[in-house]
Amino acid sequence: MFCVDLRALVGPPPDEEVLSLLAALPCPTLALHHGERPPQWQRWLDRFDVVLDDEAALGRVMDRVRRWPLASQALVQLLRQSEGLPVTQAILAESWVYSTLQAGPEFSSWRAGRGAPPGLAPNSEPAVRSERFGSTLVLELNRPQKHNAFSTEIRDGLVEALRIASADPGVEAVRVCGRGPSFCSGGDLDEFGTLPDPATAHAVRSTRNAAALIHALGARVRFDVHGACIGAGVELPAFSGRVIAREGAFFELPELSLGLVPGAGGTASLPRRVGRQRTAWLALSGERIDVSTALAWGLVDEIAST
């Protein structure tokens, strides 16, 4: 990683050649800076992957980058490249990087440290409940016993319903919510790495992609979120036209600790709501933000009291 203390900005900023070199570094670039950003230094600060004003917070990010260097490097490279791509191409780029990391040693180490997944009784109810009220289609994630972890069956149920909404001009609005104590606790860890190989996993993600469908529907989609909004639980809502969060909701990107990058479209959706640097910080730090911070950043559009 490349880390610079910029707490005392004096003189003119570096020239274009230095800026180009900074942008081309293949590793995470971190800066420590307090206070207002002088206008002449803004472009320099914008080139870093993360800019923080707290030494302890910077230290925590550095520790995680050292622990998962491959995933950290892949993340920042992906975010830099995706910034200039159309959303649909950015989603595909994320899947390529995600698949590459699934074949890497950091993800393998995480899998080796997990025991066998616990057996769960079959659930006869649909993983995604779908109900239509006039021109509005309401979709409810329906695996409350697993905090609506984003499993294959939830993904497929959501994709099927969103395809119907896309094909039916009579559906003017789609509302997505979750049953139980959490909106979505992220990917179903019991399923991670269970497909035969990363290439097949990418093929599945590129053909059954809820993120691309939500993006295509755009302003027609509203997410009502609550409780844990982790991984896919924050990445997918960020594609929608409106996100309404209940008091007490919290948001987190934990994928780095698995040796991965966000895999539900988060490297395409979050930067377009909160910016590349905040997205990089969320993913590199793994830290949780509360609903008030999410509102201030633009990650959610409204806080509902009930």
N, C-alpha and C positions, 0 to 999 in steps of 0.2 A: 504494500500500500504506500501511498504518497501523502504525507500529512504536513501541513504548513500552519504556523502560528501567525495569524494576520491581525492580532489585536491592536497593533500600532501601525496603521497604514500611513506612511509618509512618502512624499515625493510622487512622481508620476507612476502610473501602473506599468507593468511589463508591456513590451511591444507585441505586435501581432505574431511574430515568430514564436515567442515564448507561450503565448496563448494557444497557438496551434499545437505546440509540443504537449501542453497540459491536456488538451482535449484528446490527444492521440495516445496518452498513457494507457496501457492495457489493464492497469490495476485500479482499485478504488482510490479516489482522490478526496481527501478530507481537509477541511480548513476550520480553524478556531478563530472566531471574530466576534467582538462585542460592539454593541451600539449601532448607530446609523451607518449605512453604507455610502461612502462618498460617491457621487455620480460617476466620477472618472474611473472608479474601481469596480463599478457594477458588472461590467462585462467579464472582468477577471474572476470575480466571485461567482458569477453564474456558470463558469466552466467547471467548477468543482462538482463532485457527485453529492457531497453533503457539506453544509456549512452549519456549525454549531457554536453557541456562545457559552457553553458550559464544559469545563475540562473533564468533569466526572462523566458526563454523557458521552463526550468524545472518547474517553477511555473505554467505556462499555462497548461502543461500536468497534473500536480497534481490537478489543479482545475477541469479539465475535468474528471479525474478518480474519484474524489469525487462526481461529479454530476451524473455520470453513472457508479457506482461501479460494477454492475452485468455484464454489457457488457464489461467493462474493464478487469475484472477478466477472463471472458470467452475467450476474445481475446488472452491474453497472454498464457493462458493454451493451447489453440488451437495451437498457433504458436510453442510453445515448443514441443508439441506432433507431429505436422505435419512435423517438421524438419526432422525426421527420417523415414517418411512414403513414399512409392511410390506416385507419383503425383495423380494417380487415387484414391487412398485411402485417400489422403489428401483432395481432392475435396469433397468426401463423408463425411469426418469428419467435414468439414466446414458446410455442409448442415445440419448435425445433430445439431451442435451448434446453427446455425442460426435459425432453427426451434424451439429449446428450448427457445431462447430469444424472439421469436415471441409470445410465451405464457406468457412472463414475464411482470412485472409491468412497466418497463422503456419504452418498445415498446407500451404498452397500453396507457401510459401517452402521448406519442408522438401522437398516433392516436386520442386521445381525444382532443388534442389541434388543430387538423386540421379541417377545415370546409368541407363541401361537395365538392367533386371534380367538377371543372367547366365542363360544357357540351361542347363537341367539335363536329363540323360537321364531319360526316363520310368521310373517305378518300378512294376514289376508287383505288388509286395507291397502288402497293404492298409495304409493309413495308420494304422489302429488295429487291432491284433491282439486278438481276443476268444476267450477259452477258458474253459470252465466246468468247475469241479471241485466236484461235488456241488451244494451250495446257494450256492457262491461263484462269481461272475463276475469274471474277471481281464481287465482292459483295459490294453493296452500301447501307448503312443504309439510309432510305428514309422517315424520319419523321422530316424534318427540322423545322417545326413549333413548335416542342417540343424539339428541339436540340437533336434529335435522342435519347430521353430517352429510356432506355432499357425496353420496354414493352413486354407483352406476344406475340404480333404479330411480333415484331422485333426478339425476341428470337426464336420463331417458324420458322420464315423465314430464319434466320441464320442457325438454326439446320438442316432444310430441305436441304439447299444448301450445307452445309458441309458434310452431309451424302452422297449426290450425288458425291461430290468430293472424298470422301473416297472410294466409290464403283467403281469409274471410273478411271482405270489406265492411261487413256489418259489425265487426268487433272494433269499436272506436277507442277502447281503453282496456288495458290489462293491469290488474293489480296483483302483486306477488307478496305473500306474507308467510309466516311460519307458525305452526302449532307447537305449543309447549313453552318451556322456559327460555328457549333461545331461538333466534331466527335461523342461524346456521353456524355450527361450530367448526366449519372448514371441511376439507376433504376427509372422507372416511378412511382413517389410517389402516384399518384392517384390509383394505383393498389395494393399498399402495404397492406397486411392483408386482401385482399378481398377473398382469398380462404377459404373454410369452416373451416379449422383447420390446425395447423402446420404439422401434420402427412401427410395430403394430399399434402401440399406445398412441403414437402421433397420428396414425391413420384414423384411429377411433376418434381422437379429439378433433381432428379437422373435418370429420363428417357428421359428428353429433355435438355441435358446439353451441351451447346456450348463449355464450357471450356474443357471438356474431348475430344471433337472432334478436337478442335484446337491443343491440346497437342498431340493427336495421329497423326495428319498431320505434326506437327513439322516444320521442315525447309521448307516445301512446302508453308507455310503460311507467308504472309507479311501484316503488317498493315501500312496504311498511315493515320496518325492522325493529327488533327489540332484543334485549339480553345480549348474548354472545353473537358478535358479527365478526367471524374469524375466517381468514383465507377467502374461500369462495363467497362467504357470507358478507364480505365487504367488496370484493372484486366485481361480482355480478351486478349488485345494485348501482355501482358507480357508472355503469353503462346507460342507466335509465334516465328518463326525462326528469324524474323527481324521486327523492328519497326522503321519507318521513320516519324519524326515529323516536322511539319512546324514551322517556327519562330512564336513566340507568343503562342504556345500551352502551356497548364498548366495542372497539375496533382494533384488529391486530392482524399482522402478516407474519406467521411463524415458520414459513417454508424453509428459510435458511438453515434452521436447526435440523432439518432433514437432509441437508445437502442439496436443496432444490431452490428454484425461484418460484414466485407465484405462478400457478398453472391454470387458473380459471379466467385468465384475461386481465389480471390486475396490472401487469406492466403496460397494458394499452389503456385501461380505463382510468386508473388512479392518477397518472400524470396529467391527464386532460381535465381532471377536477382539482387536484391539489398541487400540481407541478412535479417535475422530475426529482428535485432535491428532497422534497418531503416524502415522495414515494420511496426513494432510495433509503432515506432514514428509517421509515417504517419497516422496510424489508431487512435492512442490515442490522438494525437494533433489536427487532422483534418486540419492541415495547408497545404497550397498550395505550390508546388514547380514549378519552371519555367523550360523551356525546356533545358536550359544550365545545370542546376542541374541534371535533368533527364538523360542527356547525360553523365555527369561525373559519375553518379552512375551506369550506365548501364541499366537504365530503358528503354531508347531508344538507337538505334544504329547509328542514323544519323539525322542531322538536315537539312532539305531541305529549301532553301531560298524562293522557290515559291511553 
